[in-house]
Amino acid sequence: MDRAELTERLRAQTTISQATFAGFDWADFDAQEARFTACHFADAQFSNTNFAGAVFTRCHLPRSRFSRCSLTEAQFTDCAFADSSSVASGATFFMSELRQACFVTCDLSFARFERADLFAITF
């Protein structure tokens, strides 16, 4: 799936299901209020990406880096941020806005939160 196709599906408020985003360019991408189910985002580099109000369900985000992203009110349910094949790697949230974000039954093993806004976050 390329940026144009994803943008069109998000405009139509379609839930993105079982997609693999290998090598996808997330820089400055607007995915506000997007819905992702059972998607795979391995090694994703989210830079200035807007996921405000987005919902992630049963998604895999191993070794992902969220740098200066908006994750305000984002919801993650049953998501894996750790890599089961490499015990010491997880996601990084760097200078990202996670105000009122919610993580329910998520594997955040080895996740790092660096200079992130974590006001009213729920685990």
Buried (B, 14 or more C-beta within 10 A) or exposed (E): EEEEEBEEBBEEEEEBEEBEBEEBEBEEBBBBBBBBBBBBBEBBBBBBBBBBBBBBBBBBBBBBBBBBBBBBBBBBBBBBBBBEEEEEBBBBBBEBBBBBBBBEEBBBBBBEBEEBBBEEBEE
